[in-house]
């Protein structure tokens, strides 16, 4: 009788666990579908394939790679448009960040294509940008792209040697980074059966469990945020741990509960609770939900049947001002030659000089971007419509003040007022300031996807692995890009050059 009771209890537990798993699976599936629907709708696409074809090529380096890694797992989408755009992008741009190159390479492989830069990236980037370039190198190695001068086992050993004394990993220094620890364990997951690797993974899990908050989430750079939850969930999927693993449940709240708390009613995700929906948070949340549906994201299928892409220069417009300019030069050269002929000049050298001068001018039309400084910087003082108030903008680089070619006081632009039109963003005001005060800026993307690479010839990664530009509005760090933050009357914008992704800015 007692034996039957135990059997009955075990059956009841199994039924309850099965019901919980089905419920959790349904919740994950619903959130994943709602998020993808939101991303497609927000991008103005008609369906997922249209989102891949038209939108992801414009979001290379922003969030496209996360979507490709997630969507490629379903195996029923055509990624050729994205793959061709990515190969064109890396051939047209000098991508110096090793981790960015590795992420591009893995996304290209996930889409079913390869190119010369994949081999070059695998050989050149392993370990070149700290611990994260080892993580991505190991992902590439797991798919057959082992560096020429380093084996997968050596990459594993270098990652193990970076473990902190009390477990976990850091990008720099000795303070644990939740995201870095989760991503290292993701990369080490295929080697978990090795005793040394398994021990490091267990210590990392213990340390991450200790870092978890009462809400079930995690803190990075002083804020509980969605991206850290996403990376921990991806780690758990790679290690085949259920999202309700007891080690990662605090006060009844698991990591999945914490991640879903950042979800907007429309399906997107915010960086911090109650914040605006952000591209990075939404894309990484989608990656996490997709991983929970099917395990490791980084073991790619079809690597024995990759299609090779060569660089193809984008087609020029059929008719442009350059063509008309060349026709004008040709007509002028013909007229000059006719005048010489009518004057009785029969020296062949003179005609050759005219032809050569015309050819050089035509060549310059096609290889030079002709734009005057006034043409580029002008227009900043043009009157605005729908003025709703004023904002102020300040640009600072205090953390590197006094270094070569950097203002001694760290001020690139002192606090300056600008008229604010309805709907203007942080990017719009920065662009206006750059033109009005002739401040150099470089950015990728446009509109909501604008991303600032450099201001006043100070670039991201120029002064360290975590260096780059961040912005704050009224002292707060928004969870969206500068092109997506719509300003209000009285807002105070400050751009800071940071060495630690904003952690060093008071």
C-alpha positions in Angstrom: 0.0 0.0 0.0 2.8 2.4 1.0 4.5 1.6 -2.3 1.4 2.5 -4.2 1.2 5.8 -2.4 4.7 6.7 -3.4 4.0 5.7 -7.0 0.8 7.9 -6.9 2.8 10.8 -5.5 5.5 10.5 -8.2 2.8 10.4 -10.9 1.1 13.5 -9.4 4.5 15.3 -9.4 5.1 14.3 -13.0 1.7 15.4 -14.1 2.1 18.8 -12.4 5.6 19.3 -13.9 4.3 18.4 -17.3 1.4 20.8 -16.9 3.9 23.5 -15.8 6.1 22.8 -18.8 3.2 23.0 -21.2 2.1 26.3 -19.6 5.6 27.7 -19.7 6.1 26.6 -23.3 2.8 28.2 -24.3 3.9 31.5 -22.6 7.2 31.5 -24.3 5.7 30.7 -27.7 3.1 33.5 -27.2 5.7 36.0 -26.2 8.0 35.0 -29.0 5.2 35.3 -31.6 4.0 38.7 -30.2 7.6 40.1 -30.2 8.2 39.0 -33.8 4.9 40.5 -34.9 5.8 43.7 -33.2 9.2 43.9 -34.9 7.7 43.3 -38.3 4.9 45.8 -37.7 7.2 48.5 -36.3 9.6 48.1 -39.3 6.7 48.7 -41.7 7.1 45.2 -43.2 4.3 43.1 -44.5 5.5 39.8 -43.1 8.6 38.1 -41.7 10.2 37.5 -45.1 9.7 41.1 -46.1 11.2 42.1 -42.7 14.3 40.0 -43.6 14.5 41.2 -47.2 14.0 45.0 -46.7 14.6 45.8 -43.1 17.5 43.7 -41.8 19.9 44.9 -44.5 19.4 48.4 -43.2 20.0 47.4 -39.6 23.3 45.6 -40.0 25.4 46.3 -36.9 22.4 47.5 -34.9 20.1 44.5 -34.2 19.9 42.5 -37.5 22.4 39.8 -36.5 20.4 38.8 -33.4 17.3 38.4 -35.6 19.2 36.3 -38.2 20.6 34.0 -35.5 17.1 33.4 -34.1 15.1 33.2 -37.4 17.7 31.0 -39.1 16.8 28.2 -36.7 13.3 27.9 -38.2 14.9 26.9 -41.6 12.1 28.3 -43.8 13.3 31.8 -44.7 15.4 33.1 -47.5 18.3 35.2 -46.1 20.0 36.0 -49.5 19.1 39.7 -49.4 20.6 40.1 -45.9 23.7 38.0 -46.8 24.4 40.0 -49.9 24.0 43.3 -48.1 26.3 42.2 -45.3 29.0 41.1 -47.7 28.7 44.4 -49.5 28.9 46.3 -46.2 32.0 44.6 -44.9 33.7 45.2 -48.2 32.8 48.8 -48.3 33.5 49.6 -44.7 36.6 49.1 -42.5 35.2 47.2 -39.5 37.9 47.4 -36.9 36.0 45.9 -33.9 37.0 42.2 -33.7 33.8 41.2 -31.9 31.6 43.0 -34.4 33.4 41.2 -37.3 33.0 37.9 -35.6 29.2 38.5 -35.0 28.9 39.4 -38.7 30.7 36.2 -39.7 28.5 34.0 -37.5 25.3 35.7 -38.8 26.4 35.2 -42.4 27.1 31.5 -41.7 23.7 31.2 -40.0 22.0 32.6 -43.1 23.6 29.9 -45.2 26.4 31.8 -46.9 30.1 32.4 -46.6 32.6 34.8 -48.0 36.3 35.6 -47.8 35.9 37.8 -44.7 34.6 34.8 -42.7 38.0 33.1 -43.0 39.8 36.3 -42.5 37.8 37.1 -39.4 38.3 33.6 -37.9 42.1 33.9 -38.4 42.6 37.5 -37.3 40.1 38.3 -34.5 40.4 35.5 -31.9 41.5 37.1 -28.6 42.1 40.5 -30.3 39.5 42.4 -28.2 39.6 40.7 -24.8 37.4 37.9 -23.5 34.4 38.5 -25.8 36.5 38.0 -28.9 37.4 34.6 -27.5 33.8 33.8 -26.9 32.8 34.6 -30.5 36.0 32.8 -31.8 34.8 29.7 -30.0 31.4 29.9 -31.6 33.0 30.1 -35.0 35.4 27.3 -34.2 32.4 25.1 -33.1 31.1 25.5 -36.7 34.4 24.6 -38.4 36.0 28.0 -38.6 39.0 27.4 -36.3 41.7 30.2 -36.3 44.8 29.4 -38.2 47.1 29.9 -35.2 44.9 28.6 -32.4 42.9 25.5 -31.7 39.5 25.3 -30.1 41.1 23.7 -27.1 43.5 26.7 -26.7 40.6 29.1 -26.9 38.8 27.2 -24.2 42.0 27.3 -22.0 42.3 31.0 -22.5 38.7 31.5 -21.4 39.2 29.3 -18.3 42.2 31.3 -17.3 40.1 34.5 -17.3 37.8 33.2 -14.5 37.6 35.6 -11.5 38.7 34.3 -8.1 35.2 33.9 -6.8 33.7 32.7 -10.0 32.3 34.4 -13.1 33.9 36.6 -15.7 34.5 40.3 -16.4 35.2 42.3 -19.5 37.6 44.5 -17.6 38.8 44.6 -14.0 37.8 42.2 -11.3 34.0 43.0 -10.9 31.8 40.3 -12.3 29.8 41.1 -15.5 26.6 39.2 -15.6 26.4 39.5 -19.4 30.0 38.4 -19.9 29.7 35.5 -17.5 26.6 34.3 -19.3 28.1 34.6 -22.7 31.3 32.8 -21.7 29.2 29.9 -20.3 27.2 29.8 -23.6 30.5 29.3 -25.5 31.8 26.7 -23.0 28.6 24.7 -23.0 29.6 22.2 -25.7 32.7 21.3 -23.6 30.8 20.9 -20.3 31.7 17.2 -20.1 35.3 18.1 -19.6 36.1 18.1 -15.9 37.9 21.4 -15.8 35.3 23.1 -18.0 32.4 21.6 -16.0 33.9 23.0 -12.8 34.2 26.5 -14.2 30.6 26.3 -15.5 29.3 25.2 -12.0 31.2 28.0 -10.3 29.8 30.5 -12.9 26.3 29.3 -12.3 26.7 29.6 -8.5 28.0 33.1 -8.9 25.2 34.1 -11.3 22.6 32.7 -8.9 24.1 34.8 -6.1 23.9 37.9 -8.4 20.2 37.4 -9.1 17.8 39.9 -7.6 14.6 39.3 -5.7 12.8 40.1 -8.9 14.5 37.2 -10.7 16.5 39.6 -12.8 20.1 40.9 -13.0 21.9 44.2 -12.7 24.5 45.4 -15.2 26.1 48.9 -14.9 24.0 49.7 -11.9 20.6 48.9 -13.6 18.3 45.9 -13.7 17.8 45.3 -17.4 16.2 43.1 -20.0 19.4 42.3 -21.9 21.1 40.7 -18.9 18.1 38.4 -18.4 18.1 37.5 -22.0 21.8 36.5 -22.0 21.3 34.3 -18.8 18.3 32.6 -20.5 20.4 31.9 -23.6 23.0 30.5 -21.3 20.5 28.2 -19.7 19.3 27.0 -23.0 22.8 26.2 -24.2 23.4 24.2 -21.0 20.0 22.5 -21.3 18.8 24.0 -18.0 15.0 24.7 -17.7 14.0 28.3 -17.2 12.7 27.4 -13.8 15.9 25.8 -12.6 15.7 26.2 -8.7 19.1 28.0 -8.6 17.6 30.8 -10.7 14.3 31.3 -8.9 14.1 34.0 -6.2 11.0 34.6 -4.2 9.0 32.7 -6.8 10.5 34.8 -9.6 12.5 33.1 -12.4 14.7 34.7 -15.1 11.9 34.3 -17.6 9.5 36.1 -15.3 12.0 38.9 -15.0 12.5 39.2 -18.8 8.8 39.2 -19.5 8.4 42.1 -17.0 10.1 44.3 -19.5 7.6 43.5 -22.2 5.4 46.3 -23.6 1.8 45.6 -24.3 2.5 45.9 -28.1 5.1 43.1 -27.9 8.4 45.0 -27.7 10.8 45.1 -24.8 12.4 48.0 -22.9 15.9 48.1 -21.5 14.8 49.0 -18.0 11.4 48.5 -16.4 8.9 51.1 -17.5 11.2 52.6 -20.1 10.7 53.1 -23.8 10.9 50.0 -26.1 14.4 49.7 -27.4 15.9 47.9 -30.4 18.6 46.1 -28.5 16.4 44.9 -25.7 13.7 43.7 -28.1 16.2 41.8 -30.4 18.0 40.1 -27.5 14.7 39.2 -25.9 13.6 37.6 -29.1 16.9 35.7 -29.3 16.4 34.4 -25.7 12.8 33.3 -26.3 13.9 31.5 -29.5 16.7 29.7 -27.7 14.2 28.5 -25.1 12.2 26.9 -27.9 15.1 24.9 -29.2 18.4 24.9 -27.3 21.8 26.3 -28.4 21.7 29.2 -30.9 25.3 28.8 -32.0 25.4 25.3 -33.4 24.5 26.2 -36.9 22.9 23.8 -39.4 23.9 23.3 -43.0 27.5 24.3 -42.6 28.5 21.7 -45.2 26.4 23.3 -47.9 27.2 27.0 -47.6 26.8 29.2 -50.7 29.7 31.4 -51.4 29.3 35.2 -52.1 31.7 37.4 -53.9 31.5 41.2 -53.5 29.3 42.9 -56.0 29.4 46.6 -56.2 26.0 48.2 -55.9 24.5 49.3 -59.2 24.7 53.0 -60.0 21.6 55.0 -60.9 21.0 54.7 -64.6 21.2 58.4 -65.2 22.8 60.9 -62.8 24.4 64.3 -62.7 27.7 62.6 -63.3 26.6 61.4 -66.7 25.4 64.8 -67.7 28.6 66.4 -66.5 30.6 63.9 -68.6 28.5 64.7 -71.7 29.1 68.4 -71.1 32.9 67.8 -70.8 32.8 65.8 -74.0 30.9 68.5 -75.8 33.4 71.1 -74.6 36.4 69.0 -75.6 34.8 68.4 -79.1 34.3 72.2 -79.5 37.9 72.9 -78.5 39.1 70.4 -81.0 36.9 71.9 -83.7 38.3 75.4 -83.0 41.8 74.1 -83.3 41.1 72.3 -86.5 39.4 75.4 -88.1 42.5 77.5 -87.1 44.6 75.1 -89.0 46.3 73.4 -86.0 47.2 69.9 -87.1 49.4 68.8 -84.2 48.2 65.5 -82.9 49.6 66.2 -79.4 47.2 69.1 -78.9 44.2 66.9 -79.6 45.5 64.2 -77.3 45.9 66.8 -74.5 42.3 67.9 -74.9 41.1 64.3 -74.9 43.2 63.5 -71.8 42.0 66.5 -69.9 38.4 65.6 -70.6 38.9 62.0 -69.5 40.5 63.1 -66.2 37.6 65.4 -65.5 35.1 62.7 -66.1 37.0 60.3 -63.9 37.0 62.8 -61.1 33.3 63.2 -61.3 32.9 59.5 -60.5 35.6 59.1 -57.8 35.2 62.3 -55.8 32.3 63.4 -53.7 32.0 67.0 -54.5 30.4 69.0 -51.8 31.4 72.4 -50.3 31.8 72.9 -46.6 29.0 75.5 -46.8 26.9 72.9 -48.6 27.4 70.3 -45.9 27.2 72.5 -42.8 24.7 75.0 -44.2 21.0 74.9 -43.5 21.3 74.7 -39.8 19.8 78.1 -39.3 16.8 77.4 -41.6 13.5 78.3 -39.8 11.7 75.4 -38.3 8.0 74.8 -38.4 5.8 73.6 -35.4 8.2 75.0 -32.7 7.1 73.6 -29.3 10.0 75.0 -27.2 13.7 74.8 -26.7 16.3 72.2 -25.6 19.9 72.4 -24.6 22.8 70.3 -25.9 26.3 69.8 -24.5 29.1 67.6 -25.8 31.8 66.5 -23.4 34.8 64.2 -23.2 36.0 64.8 -19.6 37.3 61.3 -19.1 40.1 61.9 -21.6 40.4 65.6 -21.2 43.9 66.9 -22.0 45.0 63.9 -24.2 46.4 64.6 -27.6 43.8 66.4 -29.9 41.3 66.5 -27.0 40.2 69.8 -25.4 42.0 70.4 -22.1 38.7 71.2 -20.3 36.8 68.3 -21.9 34.3 70.5 -23.6 33.5 70.1 -27.3 30.3 72.1 -27.2 29.3 74.1 -24.1 25.6 74.0 -23.1 23.8 75.6 -26.1 20.1 76.2 -26.7 18.2 75.0 -29.8 14.7 75.6 -30.9 12.7 72.4 -30.8 10.2 71.4 -33.4 7.5 68.8 -32.9 8.8 65.3 -33.3 12.6 66.1 -33.2 14.9 63.6 -31.7 18.3 63.7 -29.9 19.9 62.8 -33.2 18.2 65.7 -35.0 19.5 68.2 -32.5 23.0 66.7 -32.6 23.0 66.9 -36.4 21.8 70.5 -36.3 24.6 71.4 -33.9 27.2 69.6 -36.0 26.2 71.6 -39.0 25.8 74.9 -37.3 29.1 74.7 -35.3 31.0 72.6 -37.8 31.5 69.7 -35.5 32.6 66.5 -37.1 30.2 63.6 -36.6 30.0 60.1 -38.1 27.0 57.8 -37.8 25.5 54.6 -39.1 21.9 54.2 -40.1 19.3 56.9 -40.1 16.0 57.8 -38.4 15.3 55.6 -35.4 18.3 53.4 -36.3 20.9 56.2 -36.2 24.0 55.2 -34.3 26.8 57.6 -33.4 30.3 56.3 -34.2 32.3 59.4 -33.7 32.1 63.1 -32.7 34.9 65.6 -33.1 37.2 62.8 -34.4 36.7 60.8 -31.2 35.5 57.3 -32.1 34.1 54.3 -30.3 36.9 51.8 -29.2 39.5 54.5 -29.9 40.4 54.6 -26.2 39.7 51.0 -25.0 37.3 48.1 -25.5 34.4 49.8 -23.9 34.9 53.4 -25.1 32.4 55.3 -27.1 29.7 57.9 -27.1 26.6 57.8 -24.8 23.9 60.4 -24.3 21.8 61.4 -21.4 18.6 63.4 -21.3 17.9 65.3 -18.0 20.6 63.2 -16.3 19.1 59.8 -17.3 20.3 57.2 -19.8 17.5 56.4 -22.2 16.9 52.8 -23.3 16.5 53.7 -27.0 18.9 55.0 -29.6 19.4 58.7 -30.2 17.3 58.6 -33.3 14.3 57.1 -31.5 14.2 59.5 -28.5 11.7 62.2 -29.1 12.4 65.4 -27.2 10.2 67.6 -25.1 10.4 71.3 -24.3 13.1 72.0 -21.7 15.0 68.7 -22.2 18.7 68.9 -21.5 20.9 66.6 -23.7 24.5 65.8 -22.8 26.7 63.6 -25.0 29.6 62.0 -23.1 32.6 60.2 -24.3 32.9 57.2 -22.0 35.6 54.6 -21.4 33.3 52.1 -19.7 30.0 52.2 -21.5 28.8 55.0 -19.2 29.8 53.5 -15.9 32.5 56.1 -15.5 30.2 59.1 -16.1 28.8 60.6 -12.8 
